[in-house]
Amino acid sequence: NYIIKNMKKVINPPKSDWSQILERPTQTVEAIEETVTAIFDDIKRNGNDGVKRYTSIFDGVELNDFFVSEAEILEAEQLVSTELKAAIEVAKANILKFHSAQKTEKVLIAISEGIECWQEKRPIQKVGLYIPGGTAPLFSSVLMLAIPAKIAGCKEIMLATPPNKKGKINPAIIYAAQQCGVTKIIKVGGIQAIAAMTFGTETIPQVYKIFGPGNQFVTVAKQLSTKYGVAIDMPAGPSELLVVADASANASFVASDLLSQAEHGTDSQVILVSTSKSKLEEVEKEIDKQIEVLTRKSIAEKAIGNSKLIYVETKETALEMINEYGPEHFIVCTDHNDFYVDNIENAGSVFIGNYTPESAGDYASGTNHTLPTNGYTKAYSGVNLDSFLKAISFQKISEKGIQNIGNTIEVLADAEGLDAHKNAVTLRLKSLKSE
């Protein structure tokens, strides 16, 4: 009853095999941590010289100045088409609308007479946004990261992205950065960019938190940066999508969604879980047909090689498997959409119904596309406005308030054997009695 055809179609797998079937096509952290650590150590010691050397090795260009100039900003504005500018403006407005709605008011409460506690959110002052260059210039990620950073009120919003072999940045990335309030753009990518933002160099400022997707090396570099006191949004590696579909789904739509994710990169992964064997067959035929006309066919083919078509008998089994996988993107195309929507526990972003393609969230519907991958949806949220804010708590206690709560604090501190804690209250209570 357990069959794999062409290493990608799986029929009724037993639960004991789920973890193997749902394995991501990524290297282990150990396999690449040595490289990342060596580059971090080099840049910590050598600053700009180290950044320059690795930019030469990995990006094939010698740069003396890492910063995008005013002239390049003006040039980029001329190079971006009117049509693309208009599309960026629509996407920007929608993302702005959704993330602005996430603002919360100050929370203030009188705990008891004389004791007030409140919480306020303040922006992270210095943030670094990593934008992959690679095979696709992800200017959409600029919108997703810079817009909430700007709404939050971050003072320094630095963007890092790898240059091409001519030392240039894609003009759409520069234009989007200008439209969204980025304060500095550096032509640095990969591990060296994360290291430069972690330690700072002679010219590149250090940041307090690093955001953005990247390949496996960038993901491990971000995780390493946390050892040096820099926060990160989440571990976000190669992109992934899981679609659940039953007999009611449109096979061509499902195939197009699977391929739209597969074309991201050779290490992307797409999975279809279905309660209909015939639908698996239909989708497979559609994939074979649609992949032929893709400009990034060779990339998509390699990603499809990492991918699975899985049949299970019931929607309950499907849901359990999906929660076990914890997809970055989750598309629901069934006659029982509410069942999946109400019971999904682990997913980055959910797309519901035949007319909600995952590419809508990637670009322009308003939600954020910077999401946890590799099963981290079990514990991490995708980027949102709060990602750029810190919650600070405040409290104010009056004379009456310390008299009301003082004895409680003394008893608790005494029970923990912390005399100085107790004494900090006792002294105040005595001073009030002597008045």
DRENVEX-673505 format. One record per atom (N, C-alpha, C, O, CB): z, x, y. Coordinates in pm, whole numbers, plus 50000, padded with zeros to 5 digits. Each point is the difference from the previous one (the first is absolute). Glycine has a CB too. Layout:
<rs>
ZXY...
</rs>
This chain:
<rs>
500005008249878500004991850122500005008550127499954994650110501264987749764498845030950110500125008950116498775009150003499915009549921502654989950071496524997850097498715007049999499735006250137500314993950103498814990249722500345027850178499485005650126498515002949980499615007449909502675002950152496904983750024498575002349992499595008750118500364997150114499254980849766499665032750093499535009250105501155005250087499785003350117498044984549884503335013149946501195005450068500364992150126500745004950085498675017649825500074965450103500394992850120500334985349977500594993650087497995022250037501044978649761500334986049975501154999449900499925005849892497694987050155503445000049990501214999649916500324985449970500134991850091500765029950009499244975249771500234986149958501414998649943500365006749903497174990350049503264994250107501364996949953500835012449967500485001249887498604977850023501115030050182500815011949968501474996449977500544991850074497875022350062502244991949764501444997749983500775006250116499555009750061500174989949688501434994650281500785004550116500365014949990500125006950102500794969849921499265028049856500385014149981498915009650051500275011650027501094981749773497405001650213498905008550047499684998250148499135006950053499954992149718501614991750297499664997050139500075012350090499105002550080501764974649883500225030650023500175011350093498875010149984499575006150099502924990849894497045005049885498895009349977498694994450057499235007250063501925001449730498624978550183498764993550047499954999750153498935001750059501024984349733501225011950271500064998550146500255013250073500315000150119500524976949844499035034049965500265013150060499005002950112498814997349985502145010949797499544997450329499115003650111499285013249969500515008449926501014979750238497275013449893499225012249973500385011450093499125006650055499024979049866503155016850098500425010450095500655011649927500574998549892499764984050285499565029149885500705011749946501504998050021500424992450087497585022849959502794991849875501444999450021500355008050126499265008950041501174988649709500704999250309500475007250119500135014949970499655008550082501584971049998499275023649801500245014249963498695008050004500005011750037501954981249818496955000650107498725007049992499495004850136499255009750007500224976649795500935006950305499495004050132501105004350098499715004350112498404979949851503145014549994501115003350091500035014750036500395003850110500914977449793498285027350002500025014550025499075003650116500375007750089500154996549668498284990050242499035002550108500554995150133499935007050101498184991049735502444989950163500524993950123501145008450056500055002750120499304974449797501565027149996501175007950043499555013350062500555004350102500854985049717497625017150119499525013050052499404998450140500255008350087499294999349677499684981950256499394997750132501084996550104499935004750114497944987449774503104999850073501114996750090500735012850044500285001950119499984975649768500055031150017500735012450032499195008750095500555006050093500594993249684497565001550200499115008250083499984994650144500145007750096498454997949701501254981450218499904994250135501345000350072500065001550122498094983749799502935013550003501345001350062500175013950059500605001550107500344981849729498545026950096500135013950046498965003550106500325006550100500584999649676497864989550203498885005150080499404990250099499105003650075500425010849735500964973350191499584990350102498504998250007499344997649899502675008550226497454995049997498574997650023499095008649914498944995549956501654998350275499815018849744499165008849918499834994349860498915000449943501875019450188500314974849814499944993949868499124987550000499194998049910503095010950041497894982950152499194987750011498525003850010499154993949935502764993850180497805022349965498615004450020499405004949867498864996949967501675009650274500265001349685499515005749874499674989049899498955000349936502425020450105499544969549944499764989449900498914990350045499324994049917503075008050010497454996450203498894991750050498685006849966499014993349968502434997650220498545022249819498805007749964499724998849850498864998049959501585018150231500614985249729499844999549853499574986149954499044998749925502715019250051498974971750070499784986649946498924992150072499314991849939503055008449994497485002150197499034992250078498775008050041499054994450056502854992050026498125026649892498825008250025499665002150146498835001650035500354990349752501865008150299499735002150143501145008050063501174997949969497514980450040500945031250080500995008050073500284993150134499084998050080500135023749808502044974750136500364993550126501045008250075501005004349942498494973249958500265024750228501005006850083500874989950074501165002950033497295016549993500994968849999500764989450068499964987749910498924994949967500535014350267501724985949726500064988849907499894986350068499804989949933501605024449920498724985450278500094987150070498634994850044499155007750045503134998850032497534980449908498794993550050500055000150153501014996150059498814989249732499105019250271499985001650146499584987150070499504990649937499975033750032500734975550162499564988550082498494998049988499514988849994502395015350167497375007149835498534999349989499614993349868499074992049996500695028850145500954982549752499704994049869500354985149998499324992149935501125030149955500604974150183500384985850009498904992150072499624989149957502835017250045497054999450107498914993450075498724999249917499284990050003501735018250212498715002649713498815000449914500084989349891499024993349970500745031550076501434973949895500194990249892499734985950048499414991849929502285023249967498754982150226499804986650056498514996850013499594988549982502595013550142497025008149908498554998150012499344998249864499014992849987501025020950222500534992949688499375000049868500294987549917499244996849909500925027850098500924968450025500344988049923499164988350052499944997650121502435010949837497004984449951499094989150040500784988450063501194998249975497225008449841500904985750265500584988150064500504990249893501064993950015497405009050184500764995749695500364990949890501315004249933500864991749973496705003649990502575017850011501235004949937501184998750095501114996649957497545019349903501144986950267501084998450099500514985650001501204997650007497805020850134500074972049853500384985850001500784996549874500984992550006496985002150132501615010749747500694997349873501415006150001500964993849954496825005749926502345012650174501315006550012500924991650089501194998749972497755024149997500494971650136500804991950093500554987449932501154996350023497455012350166500584984949728500454988049927501115003849901501044993549994496664996050031502065021249897501005004549903501305003750070501094996549956497075011849893501704999050263501185004150078500804987950046501235000049990497545020650085500554969249975500694987950050500764993049887501124995450021497105001850156501185002049704500654993349888501215007849949501044994349970496764995849968502045023150052501105008649954501144999650102501174999449963497215015749912501254985250253500994999150108500784986949993501224999750016497305014750129500764974949830500624986649995501014999149885501124995350019496784994750079501705014649784500884999049883501225009050013501114995949966496894998749894501805017650190501125009450009500924997050118501205002649994497365014649900500894977250214500854995950113500944988749958501134999050049497065007750113501334984849747500824988849952501195004749917500924992349972497024993450028502055027149961501105005449918501185005050084500995004749944497325001749887501594992550302501115004250086501214991149973499874988049978498525020250199502804997949825501234992349981500905001850122499985010450066499874992249682500934987350281500955000550112501245007949960500265002349882498894975550204501615026450015501305006349976500894990349922500064988150033499725025950179500914990949687500944991749922501405002850051500505011249983497984988949811502174990150269501345001950056500934989449943499674988149999499375021950213502134994349742500954990449944501435003750037500375011849996498054983849815502384994350226501445002150022500664998649863500094989149945499855002050297500515020349704500584999949864501314992149999500244991749913498685030650038501904980750148501254992650021500415002650145499305007150072501434994749681500374992750290500395001850141500145014850034500785007249938500404970550056498065026650105500105013950046499145010049924500055011950028502214982550040496945000949836499125009249925498574994750005499694989349948502215017549898497255001050218498584996750009499195010749927500235011950019500124976250201498695007549696499085009349935498584995550029499714988150004501985017149813497425004550202498614996550017499085010849948500405011549981500224974950216498145009749781498975009249951498774999050089499534989150032501345008749731498635013950276498775000450078499035009949935500425009749937500844984550276497455003249802499005009049945499435008850111499664995250108499784988149711500475029550151499465009850096498855007649933500065002549880502204999850237496735001449959498855006949938500345014049951500865006850055497674980050093500775017349748500025014249960499185007350106498854996350025501394998649721500335015350315499355006050117498705007449968499024998850074503225003350024497755005549791498825008249969499504996649859500715002049902500125016650250497944976249841499434996849870498675007249980499265002350095501884975249910498595025949870498745006349964499214990749909500524995049901500505028050120497734974650014499154991049922498945008449929499225007050064501174973750098499595018549706499005007649925498844990849965500204989549939501585026049967497024988550132498804992249974499065008349913499505010350044500734977150177499535008349655499105007849914498605000950060499554990750066501785002149733498015018350178498605001550040499184998849874499424989649972501135025350229499414996049723499395000049867498644993449997499155002550086503104997149821497544991949991498684994149980499784987650086498874995250012501165013749757501064985850291499854988150087500935001650120501205002349982498194982949819500085013550321500865001350119500784987050021499444990050047498925026450060502924983649860500764987550001500564996750139501205000550023499395003649737498494992650332500464996350134500814987049996500794997350091497215014150008501814980549796500814987749986501485003449985500874992450045497174995949849502265023150043501405004249986500625003750135501214998850018498285009449751499684996250325500505002850136500564987150060501095000150056497215018749975500954970349956500474987150052501304995849933500934995450066496694997949981502445008449821501154995449923501285007550032501104994749986497334999149834501435018650223501205008250028500315000950149501164999050039498345014149755499474988850288500265002050143500424987150070500815000450093497525018149904501124970149961500344987450068501494996749986500654997650101497014994149856502905008049920501444997449993500865010950065501074997050053498494990649738499975024950207500755010850067500084997350150501035002250063498225014249761499634979050232499954996950143500874987850033500735000250100496955009449911502254979949906500834988150022501485003949995500814995250080497414989949819502135023750006501405004249984500495008050121501205000050030498475000449723499415006450316500395007950117500225014749970500725006750074500294972950016498385025649801500135014349969499425008250115498914997150048500954998249702500885015150293499575007850118498855009449966499035001050076503294997650014497785008149796498955009349961499364995049871500674999049897500535020450214497514977649896499264995249884498895010149974498954999750065501584975649983499725033849856499045010649972499194996649875500564995849898500975021350210497184984849901499114996949889499425013049945499515008450076499944968950022500605024249769499415011749935498914995349905500204990849922501975022350098496674993549988498894996549910499135012349981499815007750094500224967949981499425026449805499245012449976498675000350075499354989650015501725011849763498535010450269498705001450068498885001749897500255003249884500895007150316497614987449846498875003249912499655014950018500695007350072498424968749943499845028249919499675014450001499555005050137499885012150022499484985749740500394992850330499655004050137501234999350092499895002150121497754989549843503525005549977501224999250080500114987150078500744999350099499225025149917499324965349941500004987150071500774989449921500165000949879497625005050224502704983949972500634988349942499034988350014499274999150099503075009449956497644982749846499134988250010500304992550131501164997150029498755001149718499054998850331500234993750131500754986649993500734996550092497215014849985501874981249813500694987149987501515001949989500764991750048497204998749841502465020650048501445003149990500555003050139501064995050038498655014149727499564999150311500455003550136500044987550088500964997950074498075025449900499934968650018499934988050084501144990349966500664994850090496835007849925502734995049855501094991049960501355005350046500864992450044497795000449756501535020450190501265006250043500244997650149501114996950042498645020749779499194983950259500124997950144500334985450032500794997150090497585021549949501024972349887500214985750025501424995649964500504990050052497085006249905503065011349954501294995449945501215007950049501114997949953497644995049849501055016350293501165006650061500465013049936501135004350023499524973550039498495028549859500345013149943500085010250114499155000150089499714994349689502185014150220500205009450111499385013749976499635006950095502474981149954497765016149822499385012949967499234998549870500454993049909501395019950210497004993749873499245000249875499805014649960499495008050078499324970049977501605025349822499795013749951498994999949885499994991149915502355015450155496815004049932498965001449897500565008049884499575011249972498604987850202502784995049758500635006749887500184989749890500454988850025500745028050124498464986849728500134990649889500815005749886500505011350007497334979050056502305001949833500615004449876501445004450011500754995850089497025010849845502615002049972501385005049992500395006950131501134998650047498645004449703499275004550308500325007650122500364990850117500815003750085497655014349837500944970050082500334990650108501434994849984500754999250097496834994149920502795003349860501354994849975501045010950028501054997350057498044986849767500605028450135500925011250026500145002650149501115002350048498255007849732499534989650294500045002450145500844989550071500765003250091496975007549897502134976549971500794989450063501465000549957500884995250072497074990649937502315020149874501385001249949500785010750077501134997750042498084994949731500165019050244500725011450062499695001650149500805005450076499165005949703498864983850262499525003550134499465014249997500445008249920501234976150189497385018649979499475013850013500065003650148500614992950080497845004749715500925013650241500005004150140499404989150091500404998750115499425025449811499244968250022499354989850084500154985749946499974990450077498415027249992501784981149800500094986649940501454995649996500835006749939497114997749921502394984250205501404995950002500484994649865499244994149924500505000950318501545007149733500654994349882500194984950022500214995750113500965026449835498774970049944500254985650013501224996249917500505007849920497034987850117502944992049985501184995249928499654991949876500794998949907500425000950308497574994449785499584992049885498485000949987499274999550099502704984849929497575017149846498565001449972499524987549926500634995349905499565030250086498684969450054499404987849944498605003049950499365009650043502004976050111498175006149755498585000149967499705003349855500785006749933498824999650298499254989049723499585002549862499365013749987499755006850100499914968749866500095028449911499345012849977499795002149851500394991749919500635017750290498375001849757499815003049858501325004549937501054999750064496545006749980502344997949831501235003649928500725011750066501235000649998497724991249791500295017550269500625011650065500754995850127501105004750026497085010049882501214976350168500664994950122501264992149962501035001150067496734997750052502164993349775501154992049956501175009049963501144997550040497314984749877501285028350006501075009349960500515007650123501205002650011497794999849758500115001250323500415006950123500944991250082501005004850053496825007849950501864974550007500904990850072501374999449933501025000150068496994986450005502005012949795501284999549930500805012950022501224999650014497764985249813500305026750176500685012750025500575000650142501055005950022497425005449813500824982550261500475000450139501384993650016500755003450092496854995949983502744991449835501314993450009501145009849971501144997650040497794980749892500765032649999501045010249973500365007650128501035006750005498134995649759499994996550338500235007150126500384990450112499835003150118498535014449810502164970950034500554990850100498994991150069500334993350097501395023249936497044983249918498984991350058499894987649911499935001149878498805018750224501264968549958499864987649923498514997249975499145005150071503014985750029497575001149798498634995649975499984984849982501024993849971498415028649921499384971850127499894985649982500214996149854500754990649972497675008550222500935007849713500084997049858499135010149926499185006850063501224968349981499765026149825499035008049923498744991749982500004990349923501875022549956497054990850189498764992149993498865009149956499485007850080501334976350100498825015049695498945008549947498704992649982499694991150079502035022349807497524990150012498704993649977500104984849992500964994549946498315026049934499724972850174500044985550015499804992949866499385005349908499774997350324501404985249760499924992449874499984985050028500494995350103500725023249777498224974250025499884985450012500154993849862499455004949901499054997350301502254986949794500044991849878499584985850036500524994150095501345020349804497204980350024499564986150016500444992049880499815004449886498205002750253502594981349884500244990849889499034988450016499904994050107502585012649874496804990449911498974989650005500024992049871500245005449892498355008750262501144973049857499854991849880498574994549996499135004850073503354989149929497294996249914498654994849982499424994150129498784998750014501804996649749500305001150331499524993650125499495010050103499384996050099502254985949860498605030950020499655010150101498485002250009499274997449904502945013750054497354993650157498605003550022499815014749960500525009050066499244973850123499505019449703499885013549943499385009950099500405011650004499384978149770499245005950305499365009350094500975004050111499995011550043497784978249906503065000950097501015003250101501005010249945500345009850065499394967250037500745020349775500995008849938499435014149985500675009850032500354970749845497745020550074499375013149983499865007250133500215012150008498554979249792500885001350305499835006350132501325005550053500035010450065498084974049983502995008549923501325004850042500405012649923500515009550058500154967050000499095023449812500335011749918499215012150048500545011050009499964974049793498225013050227499165011250045500365004550141499905011950031498274979549824502264999350231500355004150137501195009449999500125008650087499004969650002501745020349813501135009249990499595012849927500475010950033501114969549968497545018149899499575011649921499245010250085500035011949971499864973449828499435010150307499205009350080500855008550095499495009150065498624974749921503205013450021500885008150085499995014649959499845008950084501604971249953498735022449833500075013849953499955000649849500234990049932501095016250271498385005549745499865001549854501334997949928500024997049881498095018850158503014986050034501314998049936500594986350029501174997649972499215026950045498814966350040500454986250017500044993149864499415004749903499614994550331501704989649762500084992549875499924985150028500644994950092500755023449804497804974650023499934985550011500244993849862499565005349898498824996450298502334987149805500354993449875499734985050014500344993950101501435023749847497624976849950499854985449993500844995049884499845004549886497814996450212503254989849931500774993249895499504985749996499984993150102502085021849929497544980649850499444986549991500514992849876500285006149896497695001750226502144979049891500354991649887498734993949939500084990749920502185004250184496585010449935498724995149947499155011849954499615008450080500474971550074499645020649715499165010849948498584999350056499395010350031501984989949759498114987550224498634998650050499915004850145498975005350042500664975349803501475017550232500005004550140499985015350006499365005850088501904973449982499445027349838499955014749993498555004649981499545009350066502814991549838496954992650003498605003649972499134998050124499185008550034501144985249724499874995050309499214996950121500235010550109499065004850062501074970649882501145028050077500355009750105499425013749966499495007050087502634980349965497965016449821499465013049958498505000750030499515010250049502264991449770497504987750151498554999750027499735001050150499085007050043500554979149751501175006850286499855000450146500275014050056499315004550092501374971449917500335030849936500305013850044498805008949973499585007650087502894989149867496975002349925498845008249963498834997550095499265009250034501494990549727499084987850281498904996350089500265004850143499145006250062500404973749793501655017250196500305003050142500165014950027499685004650110501444973349904499355029649888500265014250022498715007850027500015010350066502014988049786496864996550095498725007050011499545001550145499305009650032500104981549744500984999750311499495000450138500985006550099499725000550120498984978949828502425025550003501005005950090499595014050043499535007949918502264978549971498395016750239499715013650048501015009949942499705011849984499324978850229502185004449756501035008749942500144997449849501104999949944500135000450278497614997649715499964996449858500725010349912500774996249911497064992050130501945024549983500575010449912501535000250010500695002149900497225011750127502614983850095501464999350017500544987849928500985000949926498865010950297499524976649799500464987649938499965001049848500904995049932498274992250266499795019349748499895001449854501175007849942500544996449895496975002750125502895011650049501135008049951501284991950006500825000749908498055020450167501324971250034501204991650012500014989149894501044996849943499035007850304498744989649725499904989849895500405006049865500544993149914497624995050214501585024849856500425006949877501515000449983500505001249888497455012550129502784985450095501484999849994500544985949983501214997949993498845022350151499044970149848500404986150020499974991949871499455004449899499684997350332501474986449773500164992049879499654985350024500234994550108501555021249817497644978249971499844985649993500944995449889499825003749884497724996650198503464991749953501064996649904500054984949977500074992150095501265028149977498624975949802500164985949965501414997649946500495007349915497034990750033503134991550105501274995249944499894984849985499194993650067502155025750039499494975249808499814985949965500584990350102499434989250021500625017849744501064996550301500664990350088500225005650139500035012250020501084978049782499045000850294500285004350138501375006650010500205008650085498354972850001502405014549828501345006150001499945014749958500665008650059500364969049889498175025349950499825013949956499295008050110500355011550028499554981249729499105001150304499265006750108500955003850113499975011350048497964975849894502915003550100500935002650110500975011349965500275008850083499554967249987500695023849808500945010449958499345013850005500615009850043500594973549810497555017350101499255012750002499755004650143500115011950031498804981949751500734996850307499705003350140501265005350069499935009750075498264972649931502955011349971501255004950059500385013649945500625008150070500134968349960498895026349846500265013249940499145010650068500465011250025500134978049754498155007350250499095009450066500355002050147499965011250050498244981949790502144996050230500355000850143498845004550085500075010750060502254994249875496594987250073498795004750068500165001550151500784992950063497924996349758500545020150234499925001650146499374987450061500564993750090499255031649887499024971149972499304987750040499954990649880499725004349888498885008150287501674974849849500024990149892499204987750042500364993150095501915015249827496634989150007499164988450028500244989449893500015002949880498245011650233501944973049932500274988849909498864990050009499804993750104502705009549921496744995449867498894990449996500124991749872499345002749900499155012950233502354974149873500274991949881500174985350039499994996450118501105023449768499074972050013500374986050022501504998450019500494988950023497535004049842502705018250126501484999650011500475010450102500955007349975499244985049784499145008250357500345010350099501464999750042500625010550016497054988150065502884989349936501404998850044500965006449901501015005850040498404973250079500285020049752500865006249897500125015050025501105005549995498204976849838499565024350194500025014650023500615003450135500805009350011497164993149845501694990150247500505002750135501524998350006500705008150060497104984250038502714997149839501444997350004500815009849916501185002250027498284973850010499925030049861500775008149905499675014850001500615007749925499504972449938498945024150222499735014450007501205007150062500544995650102496975000249919502905015149919501175007650049499605013750053500645005250093500794982849743497535017950107499625013650035498535000550039499135000449913502625008749932497974990950285498635001250051500075004450144500954996750071498184985549771499865025350203499975004350140499484989250091500614996850102499055026449821499194970950041499384989650081499264990649905499325004449908500465011050296500354971449821499464989949908498884992150068500134996050115502115002349769496674999650043498814993250051499754987949912499835001349879499165020450211500984966549969500074987649923498724992050012499584996450110502885003249923496904997649852498864991049997498665007250006499935011850033501504971550074497525009349861498665005749989499445005650130499115008549998500524975549821500885011350294499415004050128500915009550080499905001050122498894977249882502095028849923500885009850065499755013849938500785004449915500974977850133497185024549992499735013349943501035010250049500564998750109496994995949879502685015249929500955010550039499525007750123500815005250077499894997049683497994998450260499475007150118500394993250131499995006450105498105001349755502274979350135500494993350123501285006750048500155002850119498824975349807501955024449981501255006750035499795014750034500755005850078500454978449774497765021850090499705014050031499585001850145500225010650059499094992849705500094986150294499415001650132500534991050110500385005050106497665001949773501984980250099500024991650120500804987149994500074993050101497785016549939502774987049847500714987149997501325000750078500494989850049498475005349728501605017050235501235001750078501115006849925500855006450061498524973650060500655018749745501055006749922499735014949994498905004650033501464974649830500645028550095499855014649998499475004749865500394994849896501485007350269497235007749837499445004849874500665012949951499595005449898498274983850167503145015850006500695012149956501134995649907501044995150045498385017750170500374989149655500844993649899500445009949893499335010149976499484968450066502325018749893500455008849892499124998949876499564989049964502775008950123497425013349848499175000349880500825005649884501195002950013496705000050126501444998749747500605007149887501304993649952500895006949950498075013950135501164966049930501194992949953501155000050099501054994249972498275011849803500515000450342501095000350099500224986550067500954998550078498525025549961499684966249933500234986550054501294994049943500494989950050497025006849976503035009449869501254995049943501185002650094501064993949987498035009949782500735005550326501115003550089499645001650146500885000450085500105010549722497734990150224499565002650138499204988350055499334992849927500635031750024500124973850182499144990450071498795007450055500005012250013501994973250048496965006949971498905005650075500415002350144501054995350044497314993249804500815018850226500305002650142500044986850077499154991349981499755031550004502094975950101500154988350087500675004750129500275011950015499894971949787500105007350289500575004050129501335007449982500255009950068498634970650039501955014749801501305006449978499905014549953500945007850015499954969849931497955026049997499805013849955500125010050116500325011649979498204979849837501215003950305500005008750118501274998650084500115005750109497404992849894503444993949945501244997450073501215004249918499945001049877498964979950240502195021849952501295002349935500954989150046500014996450118499615028949868501184969749924501024990150037501305007450031500545007049914498384974949941501575016650267501265006450041501064989250012499774989750064499005029050059502374983649816501094990250012500975004250110500225011950023499564982449731500804995850312500955002150110501234991449973499924989549936498215015650231503014999649882501194991549994500895002750120500055011150052499834988549697500834990050294500895001150115501264992249968499964988149971498095014550193503095004549842501284993849964500935000550121500205010550060499514996349696500854981950277500924999150115501425003049953500255002149881498254980850233502425017149981501425002049966500454989449900500675002949901499775007350326499194977449802500374989049909499355002049863500624997349897499614987150300498535020449802499285002049875500645010549912500124997949880497814995550237502505018249941500615010549919501364995449947500425004149891498395013650245501874973949941501274994449951499764990649881500814999349908500175002650324497914991049773499694990649891499595007149871500394995849891498914987650281499915027449840499445006449881500715013049963499795005449891498034984450167503015015350033500605013249983500745002049870499785009949931500424990850310500674989849723500795001749877499125000549876500275007549907501624980650204497045003949889499055000249887499405013949983499895005149888499594970550150500125030550074499405013549994501035010049950499695008649917498754985650273502795004849861501075009349958500244999249850500115010349933500964987350292499024990249722500274998449855498855005849918500245006949900501104972350148497435018149993498835005049925499925015350006499745006449898499044972150153501445027350069499955014650015501105006749920499795010449938499234986850291502184996649772501145005549925499705000049850500345009649930501234982250249497804997649773499694998949857498995010649957499985004149884500484971350127498705028950082499035010649968500575013950030499335010049975498814974150075503075016650001500645012950029499405007150119500055012250009500454989649752498954990550332499375006150119500904997650122499844990350074497825006149829503305012850114501054998450101499464999750143500494992450084501065018949760497434997150183499495000750136499314986850038500074995650115499635029449861499634968949927499404986950024501074989850039499854992350095498305013249741502934994750086501124990650027500615002950137500304990950077500185007349675499705014750278500675003950124499194996150124500574996950105500485022149771497594981050110499154996250113500274985650043499834996550117498425019549803502184975749987500364986250031501464999050044500324993350098497974998749737502595014950091501444999250028500315004150144500794993550068499695011449691498895006050287500235004750138499644989350102500714998050098498835025449826499344969850052499564989550093500964988150000500324994550105497305012849860502834988849916500924988649991501345003250069500594991650067498305001349716501575019650197501275004250064499864999850152500914995750071499655018649730498294990650249499805000450145500024986150060500494998150112498185022749863500814969549952499984986250049501404993849998500354992050087497295005749831503165006149981501374994749991500875005450113500884993150051498895005149699499955014550290500865006450102499644995550142500735002850095499515016949753498624973350166499604995950135500884988850054499794995350112497885011449833
</rs>
